[in-house]
């Protein structure tokens, strides 16, 4: 087989391997997206401080504190 034909075959096969690896990583990312979104939501809920209702007080209470 001539060298140029071998070079073309090797180049095409390397490109196809690259394309298949890229496709596999893309499909893996799509498959993992719901899991990642759920984990992110759980971490965000666990790390955000709980909102407490502000204490109702009068101006005199504020003046005593400050």
Backbone as a ProteinNet text record, in pm:
[ID]
protein_1_A
[PRIMARY]
XXXXXXXXXXXXXXXXXXXXXXXXXXXXXXXXXXXXXXXXXXXXXXXXXXXXXXXXXXXXXXXXXX
[TERTIARY]
85.4	0	91	58.1	140.6	135.8	241.1	253.3	143.8	108.4	6.8	-129.3	-161	-288.7	-288.4	-178	-167.8	-182.5	-120.2	-130.3	-273.5	-343	-483.9	-569.6	-549	-626.4	-599.9	-474	-440.2	-500.7	-494.6	-551	-701.8	-768.7	-914.5	-950.4	-875	-906	-879.3	-774.5	-748.8	-859.8	-906	-1016.1	-1143.4	-1169.5	-1289	-1280	-1163.4	-1145.7	-1168.5	-1114.7	-1136.3	-1284.2	-1352.9	-1495.4	-1577.2	-1544.6	-1617.7	-1592.7	-1469.3	-1440	-1515.2	-1518.3	-1593.1	-1741.8	-1795.1	-1936.5	-1966.3	-1876.9	-1897	-1896.6	-1805.1	-1802.2	-1927.3	-1974.1	-2094.9	-2216.6	-2229.3	-2342.1	-2334.2	-2214.1	-2197.8	-2239.7	-2202.5	-2241.2	-2392.9	-2456.5	-2603.2	-2667.6	-2613.3	-2670.6	-2651.6	-2541.3	-2512.1	-2574.2	-2629.9	-2681.8	-2789.9	-2890.4	-2992	-2932.9	-2836.1	-2773.8	-2696.6	-2621.7	-2543.4	-2634.1	-2746.5	-2840.2	-2899.7	-2936.2	-2993.2	-2890.6	-2766.6	-2661.8	-2634.1	-2631.7	-2609.3	-2721.1	-2844.9	-2957.6	-2949.4	-2911	-2899.8	-2789.9	-2676.6	-2566.6	-2605.3	-2673.1	-2715.5	-2813.1	-2907.5	-3003.1	-2934.4	-2833.3	-2765	-2674.9	-2622.9	-2527.6	-2589.9	-2708.1	-2769.6	-2829.7	-2811.8	-2869.9	-3021.7	-3084.1	-3229.8	-3276.3	-3382.5	-3436.6	-3527	-3500.6	-3583.5	-3666.2	-3782.7	-3869.9	-3810.3	-3809.8	-3755.7	-3842	-3773.9	-3846.1	-3915.7	-4042.6	-4117.8	-4091	-4042.1	-4012	-4046.7	-4044.9	-4077.9	-3949.7	-3966.1	-3851.6	-3777.9	-3848.8	-3783.8	-3694.5	-3738.7	-3653.8	-3526.3	-3540.3	-3421.9	-3328.5	-3387.2	-3303.7	-3229	-3289.9	-3220.9	-3104.9	-3123.5	-3017.6	-2899.7	-2928	-2821.8	-2807.4
-116.7	0	124.3	222.1	343.4	420.5	493.4	567.6	672.6	737.2	843.7	786.5	668.6	605.5	567.7	516.3	484.3	609.5	717.7	843.6	894	882	926	837.8	707.5	614.9	641.1	660.8	688.9	821.1	922.9	1053.4	1044.7	976.6	962.6	882.8	776	695.2	775	856.4	938.8	1042.2	1101.6	1196.8	1128	1008.1	935.2	898.5	859.8	828.8	953.2	1065.7	1192.4	1227.2	1214.3	1247	1154.8	1028.1	934.3	962.6	998.7	1032.7	1159.9	1258.2	1380.5	1350.8	1268.5	1231.5	1157.2	1067.7	993.9	1088.2	1184.1	1279.6	1367.5	1406.3	1487.7	1410.6	1286.6	1205.6	1178.6	1161.9	1143.1	1269.4	1385.4	1511.6	1529.7	1495.1	1505	1408.3	1288.7	1189.9	1230.2	1296	1334	1467.5	1542.8	1675.4	1674.3	1586.2	1587.8	1558	1468.6	1435.1	1555.4	1622.1	1738.3	1851.4	1871.2	1977.4	1949.2	1824	1788	1803.3	1761	1777.3	1924.7	2005.6	2149.1	2210.5	2169.3	2222.6	2180.6	2055.2	2007.8	2082.7	2104.2	2176.2	2320.4	2383.6	2522.1	2534.8	2441.9	2446.4	2420.1	2335.8	2302.8	2416.7	2496.7	2600.1	2737.5	2761.3	2892.8	2901.3	3014.4	3028.7	3036.8	2986.1	2988.8	3132.1	3170.5	3305.2	3305.2	3397.1	3409.9	3536.8	3532.8	3649.6	3758.1	3881	3988.4	4009.4	4032.3	4052.6	4187.6	4185.4	4310.7	4380.7	4498	4574.4	4720.5	4791.8	4933.1	5014.4	5141.5	5230.4	5235.8	5222.9	5227	5104.9	4988	4869.2	4887.4	4947.4	4972.1	5070.4	5171.8	5271.6	5210.3	5119.2	5054.9	4967.4	4901.1	4813.7	4893.4	5007.9	5083.4	5212.2
0	0	0	-81	-85.8	46.3	71.4	196.8	209.2	100	106.5	144.9	98.4	133.6	281	329.1	471.9	557.8	516.6	591.2	594.4	482.6	477.6	567.5	563.3	647.2	795.3	830.5	970.8	1014.9	929.6	964.9	984.6	895.4	906.8	1031.2	1057.6	1176.6	1305	1308.8	1427.4	1446.9	1337.6	1347	1396.7	1347.9	1391.6	1540.2	1585.9	1728.8	1813.1	1768.5	1839.9	1843.7	1729.6	1722.7	1813	1816.1	1901.8	2050.2	2085	2224.6	2265.1	2176.3	2204.5	2220.4	2132.6	2141.2	2271	2311.3	2436.5	2556.2	2559.1	2670.6	2670.7	2552.5	2541.5	2592.4	2552.3	2598.4	2748.4	2800.5	2944.1	3020.3	2967.7	3032.5	3030.7	2921.6	2914.7	3013.9	3025.2	3116.2	3261.9	3295.3	3433.3	3474	3379.5	3411.4	3519.8	3514.9	3622	3760	3765.9	3894.1	3947.1	3859.6	3900.7	3947.2	3878.6	3916.1	4054.2	4078.7	4208.8	4320.8	4296.4	4398.1	4425.7	4322.5	4340.9	4424.6	4397.5	4473.8	4620.6	4644.1	4782.3	4857.2	4791.8	4856.2	4882	4786.7	4805.1	4920.8	4931.3	5041.6	5175.6	5175.6	5301	5348.1	5256.5	5295.6	5314.4	5261	5279.2	5419.1	5484.9	5618.8	5611	5713.3	5718.8	5744.1	5676.3	5693.8	5817.3	5904.7	6023.8	6011.7	6069.1	6064.9	6153.7	6105.3	6189	6312.8	6422.9	6548.6	6545.1	6586.1	6587.9	6720.4	6709.4	6829.6	6806.8	6912.1	6900.6	6890	6869.6	6860.2	6993.6	7103.7	7236.4	7254.5	7206.4	7215.5	7134.6	7019.8	6937.2	7005.5	7068.1	7135.9	7253.4	7324	7436.6	7390	7278.2	7226.9	7172.4	7114.7	7049.3	7124.5
[MASK]
++++++++++++++++++++++++++++++++++++++++++++++++++++++++++++++++++

